Amino acid sequence: LIGPDGRVIQIKAIGYKGGNVRTAKGVTLGAPYTQVVQRYGYPEEHQQVGPILVASYRNKAHASFQFLRNRLIAVTVAITE
């Protein structure tokens, strides 16, 4: 996502498994919830949206992780101001 000033303000990766998507702490798509908690700590906030669990690390890492059946299916990294 590009902001009004032309800078990248959000990046999102979606998928069920691997690929070449990897966070700075080595988490890949398809990783279990426990691995995210081990690497990033306990989430600042949880939200259940139907079958999707969203774990937010808005202040710690400017990121959120979405899980389906305990497996990571989406990572969003965004600038927060």
Backbone as CSV, one residue per row, in Angstrom:
resi,resn,N_x,N_y,N_z,CA_x,CA_y,CA_z,C_x,C_y,C_z
1,LEU,0.856,-1.166,0.000,0.000,0.000,0.000,0.902,1.229,0.000
2,ILE,0.613,2.150,-0.882,1.406,3.372,-1.021,0.615,4.542,-0.442
3,GLY,1.280,5.358,0.375,0.646,6.527,0.970,0.570,7.682,-0.007
4,PRO,-0.118,8.756,0.396,-0.295,9.912,-0.472,1.017,10.574,-0.905
5,ASP,2.062,10.391,-0.092,3.352,11.001,-0.429,4.242,10.077,-1.265
6,GLY,3.699,8.893,-1.658,4.445,7.973,-2.503,5.297,6.959,-1.756
7,ARG,5.268,6.978,-0.425,6.049,6.016,0.359,5.227,4.762,0.636
8,VAL,5.915,3.631,0.781,5.253,2.387,1.173,4.844,2.516,2.633
9,ILE,3.553,2.287,2.922,3.080,2.389,4.303,2.554,1.055,4.843
10,GLN,2.354,0.075,3.950,1.881,-1.230,4.405,2.278,-2.308,3.408
11,ILE,2.693,-3.458,3.957,3.014,-4.628,3.149,2.256,-5.799,3.738
12,LYS,1.615,-6.611,2.882,0.870,-7.769,3.353,1.217,-8.978,2.501
13,ALA,1.492,-10.093,3.175,1.748,-11.359,2.494,0.682,-12.346,2.935
14,ILE,0.109,-13.058,1.972,-0.968,-14.003,2.249,-0.654,-15.327,1.581
15,GLY,-0.889,-16.408,2.295,-0.698,-17.732,1.721,-0.767,-18.789,2.797
16,TYR,-0.812,-20.038,2.363,-0.923,-21.127,3.324,0.405,-21.718,3.751
17,LYS,1.467,-21.484,2.958,2.714,-22.140,3.283,3.897,-21.448,2.621
18,GLY,4.972,-21.278,3.405,6.297,-20.918,2.959,6.460,-19.874,1.890
19,GLY,6.928,-20.299,0.738,7.339,-19.355,-0.280,8.610,-18.677,0.197
20,ASN,8.868,-17.481,-0.274,10.066,-16.768,0.185,9.707,-15.619,1.114
21,VAL,8.511,-15.665,1.706,8.090,-14.652,2.677,8.633,-15.039,4.041
22,ARG,9.391,-14.121,4.654,9.986,-14.377,5.971,10.093,-13.056,6.705
23,THR,9.630,-13.034,7.964,9.763,-11.808,8.756,11.208,-11.652,9.216
24,ALA,11.504,-10.518,9.797,12.852,-10.260,10.308,13.257,-11.266,11.389
25,LYS,12.267,-11.855,12.058,12.553,-12.843,13.103,12.398,-14.274,12.605
26,GLY,12.325,-14.449,11.288,12.352,-15.776,10.695,11.043,-16.530,10.631
27,VAL,9.924,-15.866,10.827,8.620,-16.521,10.764,8.150,-16.572,9.306
28,THR,7.679,-17.739,8.866,7.197,-17.914,7.503,5.715,-18.274,7.503
29,LEU,5.075,-18.089,6.369,3.680,-18.495,6.230,3.575,-19.997,6.497
30,GLY,2.513,-20.394,7.199,2.335,-21.786,7.580,2.873,-22.107,8.964
31,ALA,3.599,-21.153,9.569,4.158,-21.366,10.914,3.033,-21.488,11.936
32,PRO,3.248,-22.261,12.998,2.242,-22.354,14.047,2.211,-21.095,14.918
33,TYR,1.082,-20.866,15.548,0.905,-19.733,16.462,2.010,-19.700,17.521
34,THR,2.361,-20.861,18.051,3.370,-20.919,19.115,4.717,-20.363,18.658
35,GLN,5.076,-20.562,17.399,6.355,-20.032,16.902,6.346,-18.509,16.879
36,VAL,5.225,-17.921,16.475,5.114,-16.458,16.469,5.266,-15.925,17.894
37,VAL,4.605,-16.560,18.851,4.700,-16.115,20.252,6.123,-16.290,20.775
38,GLN,6.788,-17.370,20.418,8.175,-17.571,20.848,9.088,-16.466,20.321
39,ARG,8.869,-16.037,19.095,9.760,-15.052,18.472,9.379,-13.604,18.780
40,TYR,8.076,-13.325,18.927,7.613,-11.945,19.101,7.067,-11.646,20.490
41,GLY,6.893,-12.678,21.324,6.281,-12.476,22.629,4.768,-12.567,22.520
42,TYR,4.108,-12.419,23.657,2.658,-12.514,23.670,2.057,-11.299,22.951
43,PRO,1.038,-11.509,22.111,0.445,-10.399,21.352,-0.150,-9.316,22.258
44,GLU,-0.116,-8.100,21.782,-0.728,-6.978,22.495,-2.242,-7.097,22.493
45,GLU,-2.775,-7.728,21.449,-4.227,-7.849,21.307,-4.547,-9.069,20.437
46,HIS,-5.651,-9.735,20.776,-6.198,-10.817,19.949,-7.577,-10.395,19.466
47,GLN,-7.933,-10.838,18.272,-9.276,-10.599,17.760,-9.680,-11.819,16.947
48,GLN,-10.879,-12.315,17.202,-11.405,-13.445,16.436,-12.366,-12.900,15.391
49,VAL,-12.097,-13.189,14.122,-12.946,-12.749,13.014,-13.381,-14.009,12.277
50,GLY,-14.552,-14.532,12.643,-14.979,-15.820,12.095,-13.959,-16.867,12.479
51,PRO,-13.453,-17.638,11.518,-12.459,-18.673,11.843,-11.022,-18.138,11.939
52,ILE,-10.833,-16.859,11.684,-9.490,-16.259,11.664,-9.163,-15.625,13.015
53,LEU,-7.988,-15.963,13.553,-7.472,-15.326,14.765,-6.440,-14.296,14.333
54,VAL,-6.610,-13.057,14.769,-5.661,-11.991,14.465,-4.885,-11.668,15.738
55,ALA,-3.568,-11.781,15.673,-2.687,-11.439,16.785,-1.963,-10.152,16.411
56,SER,-2.168,-9.118,17.209,-1.623,-7.802,16.884,-0.388,-7.480,17.714
57,TYR,0.625,-6.987,17.035,1.859,-6.492,17.645,2.073,-5.056,17.158
58,ARG,1.018,-4.283,17.205,1.002,-2.931,16.640,2.136,-2.062,17.176
59,ASN,2.342,-2.034,18.468,3.377,-1.174,19.050,4.756,-1.811,19.048
60,LYS,4.829,-3.106,19.319,6.115,-3.804,19.405,6.802,-3.958,18.043
61,ALA,6.025,-4.349,17.026,6.636,-4.709,15.743,5.941,-4.095,14.537
62,HIS,4.930,-3.255,14.763,4.154,-2.667,13.658,3.607,-3.763,12.735
63,ALA,3.168,-4.876,13.347,2.738,-6.024,12.553,1.505,-6.692,13.154
64,SER,0.798,-7.421,12.292,-0.258,-8.306,12.760,-0.134,-9.621,11.993
65,PHE,-0.549,-10.682,12.661,-0.462,-12.027,12.107,-1.854,-12.633,12.129
66,GLN,-2.254,-13.273,11.033,-3.571,-13.910,10.954,-3.390,-15.419,10.851
67,PHE,-4.186,-16.133,11.652,-4.074,-17.589,11.732,-5.395,-18.253,11.382
68,LEU,-5.302,-19.375,10.708,-6.449,-20.228,10.429,-6.056,-21.622,10.908
69,ARG,-6.831,-22.172,11.814,-6.532,-23.479,12.421,-5.103,-23.527,12.956
70,ASN,-4.716,-22.467,13.675,-3.426,-22.365,14.356,-2.228,-22.237,13.415
71,ARG,-2.446,-21.975,12.128,-1.348,-21.793,11.179,-1.386,-20.399,10.581
72,LEU,-0.221,-19.789,10.442,-0.104,-18.431,9.930,-0.476,-18.383,8.453
73,ILE,-1.459,-17.543,8.116,-1.889,-17.411,6.718,-1.699,-15.996,6.171
74,ALA,-1.387,-15.020,7.046,-1.169,-13.650,6.567,-0.324,-12.865,7.563
75,VAL,0.547,-12.047,7.019,1.378,-11.127,7.815,1.182,-9.745,7.225
76,THR,0.897,-8.776,8.094,0.781,-7.382,7.662,1.775,-6.553,8.474
77,VAL,2.587,-5.779,7.792,3.519,-4.847,8.427,3.154,-3.460,7.940
78,ALA,2.976,-2.533,8.886,2.527,-1.189,8.505,3.205,-0.117,9.347
79,ILE,3.366,1.035,8.752,3.842,2.203,9.475,2.703,2.711,10.357
80,THR,3.005,2.973,11.606,2.000,3.580,12.488,2.551,4.895,12.989
81,GLU,1.685,5.865,13.039,2.117,7.199,13.484,1.236,7.666,14.595
